[in-house]
């Protein structure tokens, strides 16, 4: 997932539209190798969307739309 996709989804959850300003010095997208994580922790059981929603519900419930 890209940073823009995460931010756009958080914006949908709280009723705000994010704006993005590309910067020439911005880092390239990081693509981690999750092989070790899967070996140690197993595979994810929660989708990224559900995880984002749970974070807002638990930490910022007043913002949830």
CHARMM-style PDB file with segment names, atoms N, HN, CA, C and O in Angstrom:
ATOM      1  N   UNK     1       0.847  -1.172   0.000  1.00  0.00      PROA
ATOM      2  CA  UNK     1       0.000   0.000   0.000  1.00  0.00      PROA
ATOM      3  C   UNK     1       0.889   1.231   0.000  1.00  0.00      PROA
ATOM      4  O   UNK     1       1.970   1.247   0.589  1.00  0.00      PROA
ATOM      5  N   UNK     2       0.409   2.246  -0.667  1.00  0.00      PROA
ATOM      6  HN  UNK     2      -0.469   2.233  -1.146  1.00  0.00      PROA
ATOM      7  CA  UNK     2       1.169   3.494  -0.695  1.00  0.00      PROA
ATOM      8  C   UNK     2       0.729   4.405   0.450  1.00  0.00      PROA
ATOM      9  O   UNK     2      -0.349   4.229   1.018  1.00  0.00      PROA
ATOM     10  N   UNK     3       1.558   5.358   0.772  1.00  0.00      PROA
ATOM     11  HN  UNK     3       2.434   5.501   0.310  1.00  0.00      PROA
ATOM     12  CA  UNK     3       1.229   6.337   1.788  1.00  0.00      PROA
ATOM     13  C   UNK     3      -0.047   7.085   1.409  1.00  0.00      PROA
ATOM     14  O   UNK     3      -0.876   7.389   2.266  1.00  0.00      PROA
ATOM     15  N   UNK     4      -0.194   7.374   0.127  1.00  0.00      PROA
ATOM     16  HN  UNK     4       0.480   7.127  -0.570  1.00  0.00      PROA
ATOM     17  CA  UNK     4      -1.390   8.083  -0.339  1.00  0.00      PROA
ATOM     18  C   UNK     4      -2.657   7.255  -0.111  1.00  0.00      PROA
ATOM     19  O   UNK     4      -3.703   7.798   0.243  1.00  0.00      PROA
ATOM     20  N   UNK     5      -2.555   5.933  -0.318  1.00  0.00      PROA
ATOM     21  HN  UNK     5      -1.705   5.492  -0.605  1.00  0.00      PROA
ATOM     22  CA  UNK     5      -3.721   5.074  -0.094  1.00  0.00      PROA
ATOM     23  C   UNK     5      -4.102   5.033   1.388  1.00  0.00      PROA
ATOM     24  O   UNK     5      -5.282   5.099   1.733  1.00  0.00      PROA
ATOM     25  N   UNK     6      -3.093   4.922   2.263  1.00  0.00      PROA
ATOM     26  HN  UNK     6      -2.135   4.868   1.982  1.00  0.00      PROA
ATOM     27  CA  UNK     6      -3.374   4.936   3.699  1.00  0.00      PROA
ATOM     28  C   UNK     6      -4.024   6.255   4.106  1.00  0.00      PROA
ATOM     29  O   UNK     6      -5.046   6.268   4.792  1.00  0.00      PROA
ATOM     30  N   UNK     7      -3.430   7.349   3.682  1.00  0.00      PROA
ATOM     31  HN  UNK     7      -2.600   7.339   3.125  1.00  0.00      PROA
ATOM     32  CA  UNK     7      -3.951   8.670   4.070  1.00  0.00      PROA
ATOM     33  C   UNK     7      -5.354   8.905   3.524  1.00  0.00      PROA
ATOM     34  O   UNK     7      -6.201   9.476   4.211  1.00  0.00      PROA
ATOM     35  N   UNK     8      -5.602   8.469   2.299  1.00  0.00      PROA
ATOM     36  HN  UNK     8      -4.913   8.004   1.741  1.00  0.00      PROA
ATOM     37  CA  UNK     8      -6.929   8.630   1.705  1.00  0.00      PROA
ATOM     38  C   UNK     8      -7.958   7.845   2.500  1.00  0.00      PROA
ATOM     39  O   UNK     8      -9.061   8.337   2.739  1.00  0.00      PROA
ATOM     40  N   UNK     9      -7.612   6.629   2.912  1.00  0.00      PROA
ATOM     41  HN  UNK     9      -6.716   6.229   2.718  1.00  0.00      PROA
ATOM     42  CA  UNK     9      -8.552   5.829   3.691  1.00  0.00      PROA
ATOM     43  C   UNK     9      -8.803   6.447   5.068  1.00  0.00      PROA
ATOM     44  O   UNK     9      -9.948   6.522   5.516  1.00  0.00      PROA
ATOM     45  N   UNK    10      -7.726   6.896   5.747  1.00  0.00      PROA
ATOM     46  HN  UNK    10      -6.796   6.835   5.383  1.00  0.00      PROA
ATOM     47  CA  UNK    10      -7.923   7.576   7.028  1.00  0.00      PROA
ATOM     48  C   UNK    10      -8.819   8.790   6.840  1.00  0.00      PROA
ATOM     49  O   UNK    10      -9.675   9.065   7.681  1.00  0.00      PROA
ATOM     50  N   UNK    11      -8.630   9.521   5.737  1.00  0.00      PROA
ATOM     51  HN  UNK    11      -7.935   9.297   5.054  1.00  0.00      PROA
ATOM     52  CA  UNK    11      -9.474  10.673   5.451  1.00  0.00      PROA
ATOM     53  C   UNK    11     -10.932  10.292   5.309  1.00  0.00      PROA
ATOM     54  O   UNK    11     -11.812  11.012   5.782  1.00  0.00      PROA
ATOM     55  N   UNK    12     -11.201   9.160   4.659  1.00  0.00      PROA
ATOM     56  HN  UNK    12     -10.486   8.575   4.275  1.00  0.00      PROA
ATOM     57  CA  UNK    12     -12.584   8.671   4.524  1.00  0.00      PROA
ATOM     58  C   UNK    12     -13.181   8.362   5.890  1.00  0.00      PROA
ATOM     59  O   UNK    12     -14.352   8.646   6.145  1.00  0.00      PROA
ATOM     60  N   UNK    13     -12.372   7.781   6.761  1.00  0.00      PROA
ATOM     61  HN  UNK    13     -11.422   7.550   6.554  1.00  0.00      PROA
ATOM     62  CA  UNK    13     -12.862   7.417   8.094  1.00  0.00      PROA
ATOM     63  C   UNK    13     -13.229   8.637   8.933  1.00  0.00      PROA
ATOM     64  O   UNK    13     -14.186   8.600   9.706  1.00  0.00      PROA
ATOM     65  N   UNK    14     -12.470   9.710   8.781  1.00  0.00      PROA
ATOM     66  HN  UNK    14     -11.692   9.740   8.153  1.00  0.00      PROA
ATOM     67  CA  UNK    14     -12.701  10.881   9.641  1.00  0.00      PROA
ATOM     68  C   UNK    14     -13.382  12.032   8.910  1.00  0.00      PROA
ATOM     69  O   UNK    14     -13.610  13.089   9.498  1.00  0.00      PROA
ATOM     70  N   UNK    15     -13.707  11.838   7.637  1.00  0.00      PROA
ATOM     71  HN  UNK    15     -13.521  10.979   7.160  1.00  0.00      PROA
ATOM     72  CA  UNK    15     -14.442  12.868   6.905  1.00  0.00      PROA
ATOM     73  C   UNK    15     -13.599  14.035   6.434  1.00  0.00      PROA
ATOM     74  O   UNK    15     -14.095  15.157   6.324  1.00  0.00      PROA
ATOM     75  N   UNK    16     -12.319  13.781   6.152  1.00  0.00      PROA
ATOM     76  HN  UNK    16     -11.916  12.870   6.242  1.00  0.00      PROA
ATOM     77  CA  UNK    16     -11.440  14.835   5.636  1.00  0.00      PROA
ATOM     78  C   UNK    16     -10.672  14.289   4.446  1.00  0.00      PROA
ATOM     79  O   UNK    16     -10.281  13.122   4.430  1.00  0.00      PROA
ATOM     80  N   UNK    17     -10.458  15.141   3.448  1.00  0.00      PROA
ATOM     81  HN  UNK    17     -10.775  16.089   3.461  1.00  0.00      PROA
ATOM     82  CA  UNK    17      -9.724  14.717   2.263  1.00  0.00      PROA
ATOM     83  C   UNK    17      -8.276  15.194   2.373  1.00  0.00      PROA
ATOM     84  O   UNK    17      -8.031  16.393   2.511  1.00  0.00      PROA
ATOM     85  N   UNK    18      -7.321  14.276   2.313  1.00  0.00      PROA
ATOM     86  HN  UNK    18      -7.520  13.302   2.201  1.00  0.00      PROA
ATOM     87  CA  UNK    18      -5.924  14.684   2.415  1.00  0.00      PROA
ATOM     88  C   UNK    18      -5.461  15.349   1.118  1.00  0.00      PROA
ATOM     89  O   UNK    18      -5.998  15.086   0.041  1.00  0.00      PROA
ATOM     90  N   UNK    19      -4.471  16.201   1.243  1.00  0.00      PROA
ATOM     91  HN  UNK    19      -4.035  16.414   2.117  1.00  0.00      PROA
ATOM     92  CA  UNK    19      -3.821  16.772   0.064  1.00  0.00      PROA
ATOM     93  C   UNK    19      -2.361  16.336   0.092  1.00  0.00      PROA
ATOM     94  O   UNK    19      -1.768  16.168   1.158  1.00  0.00      PROA
ATOM     95  N   UNK    20      -1.807  16.160  -1.072  1.00  0.00      PROA
ATOM     96  HN  UNK    20      -2.289  16.297  -1.938  1.00  0.00      PROA
ATOM     97  CA  UNK    20      -0.435  15.669  -1.184  1.00  0.00      PROA
ATOM     98  C   UNK    20       0.383  16.654  -2.006  1.00  0.00      PROA
ATOM     99  O   UNK    20      -0.069  17.146  -3.040  1.00  0.00      PROA
ATOM    100  N   UNK    21       1.582  16.932  -1.537  1.00  0.00      PROA
ATOM    101  HN  UNK    21       1.949  16.533  -0.697  1.00  0.00      PROA
ATOM    102  CA  UNK    21       2.498  17.807  -2.248  1.00  0.00      PROA
ATOM    103  C   UNK    21       3.787  17.036  -2.493  1.00  0.00      PROA
ATOM    104  O   UNK    21       4.574  16.825  -1.570  1.00  0.00      PROA
ATOM    105  N   UNK    22       4.001  16.619  -3.727  1.00  0.00      PROA
ATOM    106  HN  UNK    22       3.361  16.790  -4.476  1.00  0.00      PROA
ATOM    107  CA  UNK    22       5.229  15.867  -4.014  1.00  0.00      PROA
ATOM    108  C   UNK    22       6.462  16.746  -3.766  1.00  0.00      PROA
ATOM    109  O   UNK    22       6.466  17.935  -4.086  1.00  0.00      PROA
ATOM    110  N   UNK    23       7.473  16.157  -3.208  1.00  0.00      PROA
ATOM    111  HN  UNK    23       7.470  15.192  -2.949  1.00  0.00      PROA
ATOM    112  CA  UNK    23       8.719  16.860  -2.943  1.00  0.00      PROA
ATOM    113  C   UNK    23       9.854  16.149  -3.671  1.00  0.00      PROA
ATOM    114  O   UNK    23       9.925  14.921  -3.658  1.00  0.00      PROA
ATOM    115  N   UNK    24      10.734  16.905  -4.298  1.00  0.00      PROA
ATOM    116  HN  UNK    24      10.677  17.903  -4.308  1.00  0.00      PROA
ATOM    117  CA  UNK    24      11.826  16.254  -5.038  1.00  0.00      PROA
ATOM    118  C   UNK    24      12.749  15.430  -4.146  1.00  0.00      PROA
ATOM    119  O   UNK    24      13.409  14.508  -4.625  1.00  0.00      PROA
ATOM    120  N   UNK    25      12.801  15.753  -2.854  1.00  0.00      PROA
ATOM    121  HN  UNK    25      12.265  16.502  -2.465  1.00  0.00      PROA
ATOM    122  CA  UNK    25      13.680  15.011  -1.958  1.00  0.00      PROA
ATOM    123  C   UNK    25      12.969  13.857  -1.254  1.00  0.00      PROA
ATOM    124  O   UNK    25      13.541  13.225  -0.366  1.00  0.00      PROA
ATOM    125  N   UNK    26      11.728  13.581  -1.646  1.00  0.00      PROA
ATOM    126  HN  UNK    26      11.264  14.095  -2.367  1.00  0.00      PROA
ATOM    127  CA  UNK    26      10.975  12.494  -0.993  1.00  0.00      PROA
ATOM    128  C   UNK    26      11.659  11.154  -1.255  1.00  0.00      PROA
ATOM    129  O   UNK    26      12.193  10.913  -2.338  1.00  0.00      PROA
ATOM    130  N   UNK    27      11.632  10.296  -0.250  1.00  0.00      PROA
ATOM    131  HN  UNK    27      11.199  10.491   0.630  1.00  0.00      PROA
ATOM    132  CA  UNK    27      12.224   8.963  -0.389  1.00  0.00      PROA
ATOM    133  C   UNK    27      11.410   8.126  -1.346  1.00  0.00      PROA
ATOM    134  O   UNK    27      10.199   8.306  -1.471  1.00  0.00      PROA
ATOM    135  N   UNK    28      12.061   7.236  -2.003  1.00  0.00      PROA
ATOM    136  HN  UNK    28      13.045   7.090  -1.901  1.00  0.00      PROA
ATOM    137  CA  UNK    28      11.349   6.271  -2.844  1.00  0.00      PROA
ATOM    138  C   UNK    28      10.568   5.336  -1.930  1.00  0.00      PROA
ATOM    139  O   UNK    28      10.918   5.162  -0.763  1.00  0.00      PROA
ATOM    140  N   UNK    29       9.528   4.746  -2.456  1.00  0.00      PROA
ATOM    141  HN  UNK    29       9.244   4.887  -3.405  1.00  0.00      PROA
ATOM    142  CA  UNK    29       8.702   3.819  -1.674  1.00  0.00      PROA
ATOM    143  C   UNK    29       9.556   2.659  -1.166  1.00  0.00      PROA
ATOM    144  O   UNK    29      10.376   2.113  -1.904  1.00  0.00      PROA
ATOM    145  N   UNK    30       9.362   2.297   0.074  1.00  0.00      PROA
ATOM    146  HN  UNK    30       8.696   2.741   0.673  1.00  0.00      PROA
ATOM    147  CA  UNK    30      10.058   1.154   0.649  1.00  0.00      PROA
ATOM    148  C   UNK    30       9.231  -0.096   0.418  1.00  0.00      PROA
ATOM    149  O   UNK    30       8.026  -0.110   0.671  1.00  0.00      PROA
ATOM    150  N   UNK    31       9.869  -1.126  -0.054  1.00  0.00      PROA
ATOM    151  HN  UNK    31      10.847  -1.115  -0.259  1.00  0.00      PROA
ATOM    152  CA  UNK    31       9.183  -2.394  -0.266  1.00  0.00      PROA
ATOM    153  C   UNK    31       9.897  -3.430   0.601  1.00  0.00      PROA
ATOM    154  O   UNK    31      10.890  -4.022   0.180  1.00  0.00      PROA
ATOM    155  N   UNK    32       9.381  -3.644   1.821  1.00  0.00      PROA
ATOM    156  HN  UNK    32       8.573  -3.163   2.163  1.00  0.00      PROA
ATOM    157  CA  UNK    32      10.070  -4.563   2.728  1.00  0.00      PROA
ATOM    158  C   UNK    32       9.891  -6.025   2.319  1.00  0.00      PROA
ATOM    159  O   UNK    32       8.887  -6.406   1.716  1.00  0.00      PROA
ATOM    160  N   UNK    33      10.877  -6.813   2.660  1.00  0.00      PROA
ATOM    161  HN  UNK    33      11.692  -6.503   3.150  1.00  0.00      PROA
ATOM    162  CA  UNK    33      10.779  -8.263   2.487  1.00  0.00      PROA
ATOM    163  C   UNK    33      10.172  -8.799   3.776  1.00  0.00      PROA
ATOM    164  O   UNK    33      10.821  -8.766   4.822  1.00  0.00      PROA
ATOM    165  N   UNK    34       8.959  -9.284   3.720  1.00  0.00      PROA
ATOM    166  HN  UNK    34       8.432  -9.311   2.871  1.00  0.00      PROA
ATOM    167  CA  UNK    34       8.246  -9.727   4.920  1.00  0.00      PROA
ATOM    168  C   UNK    34       8.462 -11.208   5.244  1.00  0.00      PROA
ATOM    169  O   UNK    34       7.790 -11.760   6.115  1.00  0.00      PROA
ATOM    170  N   UNK    35       9.395 -11.843   4.546  1.00  0.00      PROA
ATOM    171  HN  UNK    35       9.941 -11.394   3.838  1.00  0.00      PROA
ATOM    172  CA  UNK    35       9.640 -13.273   4.758  1.00  0.00      PROA
ATOM    173  C   UNK    35       9.966 -13.574   6.222  1.00  0.00      PROA
ATOM    174  O   UNK    35       9.374 -14.474   6.817  1.00  0.00      PROA
ATOM    175  N   UNK    36      10.902 -12.827   6.800  1.00  0.00      PROA
ATOM    176  HN  UNK    36      11.384 -12.096   6.317  1.00  0.00      PROA
ATOM    177  CA  UNK    36      11.290 -13.074   8.198  1.00  0.00      PROA
ATOM    178  C   UNK    36      10.129 -12.807   9.141  1.00  0.00      PROA
ATOM    179  O   UNK    36       9.906 -13.566  10.084  1.00  0.00      PROA
ATOM    180  N   UNK    37       9.388 -11.733   8.894  1.00  0.00      PROA
ATOM    181  HN  UNK    37       9.570 -11.116   8.128  1.00  0.00      PROA
ATOM    182  CA  UNK    37       8.232 -11.422   9.738  1.00  0.00      PROA
ATOM    183  C   UNK    37       7.239 -12.591   9.724  1.00  0.00      PROA
ATOM    184  O   UNK    37       6.720 -12.980  10.770  1.00  0.00      PROA
ATOM    185  N   UNK    38       6.983 -13.138   8.555  1.00  0.00      PROA
ATOM    186  HN  UNK    38       7.405 -12.822   7.705  1.00  0.00      PROA
ATOM    187  CA  UNK    38       6.039 -14.262   8.451  1.00  0.00      PROA
ATOM    188  C   UNK    38       6.574 -15.496   9.172  1.00  0.00      PROA
ATOM    189  O   UNK    38       5.810 -16.237   9.790  1.00  0.00      PROA
ATOM    190  N   UNK    39       7.890 -15.718   9.091  1.00  0.00      PROA
ATOM    191  HN  UNK    39       8.510 -15.116   8.589  1.00  0.00      PROA
ATOM    192  CA  UNK    39       8.481 -16.869   9.783  1.00  0.00      PROA
ATOM    193  C   UNK    39       8.347 -16.730  11.303  1.00  0.00      PROA
ATOM    194  O   UNK    39       8.077 -17.715  11.991  1.00  0.00      PROA
ATOM    195  N   UNK    40       8.532 -15.532  11.822  1.00  0.00      PROA
ATOM    196  HN  UNK    40       8.751 -14.732  11.263  1.00  0.00      PROA
ATOM    197  CA  UNK    40       8.541 -15.303  13.263  1.00  0.00      PROA
ATOM    198  C   UNK    40       7.138 -15.087  13.817  1.00  0.00      PROA
ATOM    199  O   UNK    40       6.778 -15.651  14.850  1.00  0.00      PROA
ATOM    200  N   UNK    41       6.354 -14.274  13.130  1.00  0.00      PROA
ATOM    201  HN  UNK    41       6.647 -13.816  12.291  1.00  0.00      PROA
ATOM    202  CA  UNK    41       5.042 -13.870  13.651  1.00  0.00      PROA
ATOM    203  C   UNK    41       3.858 -14.541  12.966  1.00  0.00      PROA
ATOM    204  O   UNK    41       2.752 -14.549  13.505  1.00  0.00      PROA
ATOM    205  N   UNK    42       4.079 -15.094  11.802  1.00  0.00      PROA
ATOM    206  HN  UNK    42       4.978 -15.089  11.364  1.00  0.00      PROA
ATOM    207  CA  UNK    42       2.971 -15.639  11.029  1.00  0.00      PROA
ATOM    208  C   UNK    42       2.378 -14.577  10.113  1.00  0.00      PROA
ATOM    209  O   UNK    42       2.855 -13.443  10.066  1.00  0.00      PROA
ATOM    210  N   UNK    43       1.361 -14.950   9.408  1.00  0.00      PROA
ATOM    211  HN  UNK    43       0.974 -15.872   9.447  1.00  0.00      PROA
ATOM    212  CA  UNK    43       0.723 -14.027   8.471  1.00  0.00      PROA
ATOM    213  C   UNK    43      -0.284 -13.146   9.197  1.00  0.00      PROA
ATOM    214  O   UNK    43      -0.797 -13.501  10.258  1.00  0.00      PROA
ATOM    215  N   UNK    44      -0.553 -11.998   8.603  1.00  0.00      PROA
ATOM    216  HN  UNK    44      -0.136 -11.710   7.741  1.00  0.00      PROA
ATOM    217  CA  UNK    44      -1.522 -11.069   9.179  1.00  0.00      PROA
ATOM    218  C   UNK    44      -2.923 -11.672   9.130  1.00  0.00      PROA
ATOM    219  O   UNK    44      -3.294 -12.330   8.158  1.00  0.00      PROA
ATOM    220  N   UNK    45      -3.681 -11.441  10.172  1.00  0.00      PROA
ATOM    221  HN  UNK    45      -3.379 -10.906  10.962  1.00  0.00      PROA
ATOM    222  CA  UNK    45      -5.055 -11.924  10.224  1.00  0.00      PROA
ATOM    223  C   UNK    45      -6.050 -10.786  10.050  1.00  0.00      PROA
ATOM    224  O   UNK    45      -7.247 -11.025   9.890  1.00  0.00      PROA
ATOM    225  N   UNK    46      -5.563  -9.551  10.081  1.00  0.00      PROA
ATOM    226  HN  UNK    46      -4.590  -9.357  10.211  1.00  0.00      PROA
ATOM    227  CA  UNK    46      -6.408  -8.374   9.958  1.00  0.00      PROA
ATOM    228  C   UNK    46      -6.003  -7.612   8.715  1.00  0.00      PROA
ATOM    229  O   UNK    46      -4.812  -7.403   8.481  1.00  0.00      PROA
ATOM    230  N   UNK    47      -6.959  -7.195   7.919  1.00  0.00      PROA
ATOM    231  HN  UNK    47      -7.926  -7.365   8.109  1.00  0.00      PROA
ATOM    232  CA  UNK    47      -6.630  -6.413   6.724  1.00  0.00      PROA
ATOM    233  C   UNK    47      -6.149  -5.027   7.131  1.00  0.00      PROA
ATOM    234  O   UNK    47      -6.429  -4.571   8.239  1.00  0.00      PROA
ATOM    235  N   UNK    48      -5.436  -4.365   6.251  1.00  0.00      PROA
ATOM    236  HN  UNK    48      -5.208  -4.736   5.350  1.00  0.00      PROA
ATOM    237  CA  UNK    48      -4.926  -3.033   6.586  1.00  0.00      PROA
ATOM    238  C   UNK    48      -6.071  -2.063   6.818  1.00  0.00      PROA
ATOM    239  O   UNK    48      -5.965  -1.183   7.673  1.00  0.00      PROA
ATOM    240  N   UNK    49      -7.163  -2.203   6.077  1.00  0.00      PROA
ATOM    241  HN  UNK    49      -7.249  -2.918   5.383  1.00  0.00      PROA
ATOM    242  CA  UNK    49      -8.314  -1.311   6.266  1.00  0.00      PROA
ATOM    243  C   UNK    49      -8.943  -1.519   7.646  1.00  0.00      PROA
ATOM    244  O   UNK    49      -9.253  -0.553   8.343  1.00  0.00      PROA
ATOM    245  N   UNK    50      -9.129  -2.780   8.035  1.00  0.00      PROA
ATOM    246  HN  UNK    50      -8.877  -3.564   7.468  1.00  0.00      PROA
ATOM    247  CA  UNK    50      -9.689  -3.061   9.360  1.00  0.00      PROA
ATOM    248  C   UNK    50      -8.754  -2.568  10.461  1.00  0.00      PROA
ATOM    249  O   UNK    50      -9.209  -2.047  11.479  1.00  0.00      PROA
ATOM    250  N   UNK    51      -7.439  -2.734  10.256  1.00  0.00      PROA
ATOM    251  HN  UNK    51      -7.069  -3.158   9.429  1.00  0.00      PROA
ATOM    252  CA  UNK    51      -6.473  -2.260  11.234  1.00  0.00      PROA
ATOM    253  C   UNK    51      -6.518  -0.744  11.391  1.00  0.00      PROA
ATOM    254  O   UNK    51      -6.450  -0.230  12.507  1.00  0.00      PROA
ATOM    255  N   UNK    52      -6.633  -0.029  10.270  1.00  0.00      PROA
ATOM    256  HN  UNK    52      -6.689  -0.447   9.364  1.00  0.00      PROA
ATOM    257  CA  UNK    52      -6.731   1.441  10.325  1.00  0.00      PROA
ATOM    258  C   UNK    52      -8.003   1.857  11.041  1.00  0.00      PROA
ATOM    259  O   UNK    52      -7.984   2.768  11.869  1.00  0.00      PROA
ATOM    260  N   UNK    53      -9.106   1.193  10.727  1.00  0.00      PROA
ATOM    261  HN  UNK    53      -9.121   0.453  10.054  1.00  0.00      PROA
ATOM    262  CA  UNK    53     -10.378   1.529  11.371  1.00  0.00      PROA
ATOM    263  C   UNK    53     -10.294   1.277  12.881  1.00  0.00      PROA
ATOM    264  O   UNK    53     -10.756   2.097  13.674  1.00  0.00      PROA
ATOM    265  N   UNK    54      -9.705   0.141  13.279  1.00  0.00      PROA
ATOM    266  HN  UNK    54      -9.329  -0.525  12.635  1.00  0.00      PROA
ATOM    267  CA  UNK    54      -9.574  -0.161  14.710  1.00  0.00      PROA
ATOM    268  C   UNK    54      -8.713   0.884  15.411  1.00  0.00      PROA
ATOM    269  O   UNK    54      -9.008   1.266  16.543  1.00  0.00      PROA
ATOM    270  N   UNK    55      -7.650   1.352  14.751  1.00  0.00      PROA
ATOM    271  HN  UNK    55      -7.411   1.041  13.831  1.00  0.00      PROA
ATOM    272  CA  UNK    55      -6.800   2.372  15.341  1.00  0.00      PROA
ATOM    273  C   UNK    55      -7.590   3.646  15.607  1.00  0.00      PROA
ATOM    274  O   UNK    55      -7.491   4.225  16.689  1.00  0.00      PROA
ATOM    275  N   UNK    56      -8.373   4.086  14.627  1.00  0.00      PROA
ATOM    276  HN  UNK    56      -8.454   3.616  13.748  1.00  0.00      PROA
ATOM    277  CA  UNK    56      -9.172   5.299  14.817  1.00  0.00      PROA
ATOM    278  C   UNK    56     -10.225   5.069  15.898  1.00  0.00      PROA
ATOM    279  O   UNK    56     -10.435   5.934  16.749  1.00  0.00      PROA
ATOM    280  N   UNK    57     -10.887   3.917  15.874  1.00  0.00      PROA
ATOM    281  HN  UNK    57     -10.716   3.214  15.183  1.00  0.00      PROA
ATOM    282  CA  UNK    57     -11.914   3.627  16.887  1.00  0.00      PROA
ATOM    283  C   UNK    57     -11.350   3.647  18.303  1.00  0.00      PROA
ATOM    284  O   UNK    57     -11.995   4.140  19.228  1.00  0.00      PROA
ATOM    285  N   UNK    58     -10.144   3.111  18.468  1.00  0.00      PROA
ATOM    286  HN  UNK    58      -9.620   2.710  17.716  1.00  0.00      PROA
ATOM    287  CA  UNK    58      -9.571   2.997  19.816  1.00  0.00      PROA
ATOM    288  C   UNK    58      -8.844   4.249  20.277  1.00  0.00      PROA
ATOM    289  O   UNK    58      -8.883   4.585  21.460  1.00  0.00      PROA
ATOM    290  N   UNK    59      -8.182   4.944  19.360  1.00  0.00      PROA
ATOM    291  HN  UNK    59      -8.151   4.671  18.399  1.00  0.00      PROA
ATOM    292  CA  UNK    59      -7.361   6.092  19.762  1.00  0.00      PROA
ATOM    293  C   UNK    59      -8.043   7.441  19.532  1.00  0.00      PROA
ATOM    294  O   UNK    59      -7.782   8.396  20.263  1.00  0.00      PROA
ATOM    295  N   UNK    60      -8.909   7.529  18.531  1.00  0.00      PROA
ATOM    296  HN  UNK    60      -9.122   6.753  17.936  1.00  0.00      PROA
ATOM    297  CA  UNK    60      -9.545   8.800  18.180  1.00  0.00      PROA
ATOM    298  C   UNK    60     -11.027   8.596  17.853  1.00  0.00      PROA
ATOM    299  O   UNK    60     -11.473   8.986  16.773  1.00  0.00      PROA
ATOM    300  N   UNK    61     -11.795   7.996  18.761  1.00  0.00      PROA
ATOM    301  HN  UNK    61     -11.433   7.680  19.638  1.00  0.00      PROA
ATOM    302  CA  UNK    61     -13.192   7.677  18.443  1.00  0.00      PROA
ATOM    303  C   UNK    61     -14.029   8.910  18.107  1.00  0.00      PROA
ATOM    304  O   UNK    61     -15.010   8.812  17.371  1.00  0.00      PROA
ATOM    305  N   UNK    62     -13.646  10.067  18.642  1.00  0.00      PROA
ATOM    306  HN  UNK    62     -12.848  10.147  19.240  1.00  0.00      PROA
ATOM    307  CA  UNK    62     -14.405  11.287  18.363  1.00  0.00      PROA
ATOM    308  C   UNK    62     -14.265  11.751  16.921  1.00  0.00      PROA
ATOM    309  O   UNK    62     -15.064  12.568  16.463  1.00  0.00      PROA
ATOM    310  N   UNK    63     -13.258  11.246  16.186  1.00  0.00      PROA
ATOM    311  HN  UNK    63     -12.609  10.583  16.558  1.00  0.00      PROA
ATOM    312  CA  UNK    63     -13.061  11.649  14.800  1.00  0.00      PROA
ATOM    313  C   UNK    63     -13.787  10.752  13.796  1.00  0.00      PROA
ATOM    314  O   UNK    63     -13.978  11.137  12.643  1.00  0.00      PROA
ATOM    315  N   UNK    64     -14.188   9.572  14.228  1.00  0.00      PROA
ATOM    316  HN  UNK    64     -14.033   9.259  15.165  1.00  0.00      PROA
ATOM    317  CA  UNK    64     -14.776   8.598  13.318  1.00  0.00      PROA
ATOM    318  C   UNK    64     -16.125   9.088  12.773  1.00  0.00      PROA
ATOM    319  O   UNK    64     -17.002   9.506  13.529  1.00  0.00      PROA
ATOM    320  N   UNK    65     -16.261   9.027  11.480  1.00  0.00      PROA
ATOM    321  HN  UNK    65     -15.548   8.688  10.866  1.00  0.00      PROA
ATOM    322  CA  UNK    65     -17.526   9.441  10.823  1.00  0.00      PROA
ATOM    323  C   UNK    65     -18.356   8.227  10.510  1.00  0.00      PROA
ATOM    324  OT1 UNK    65     -19.450   8.352   9.961  1.00  0.00      PROA
TER     325      UNK     65
END
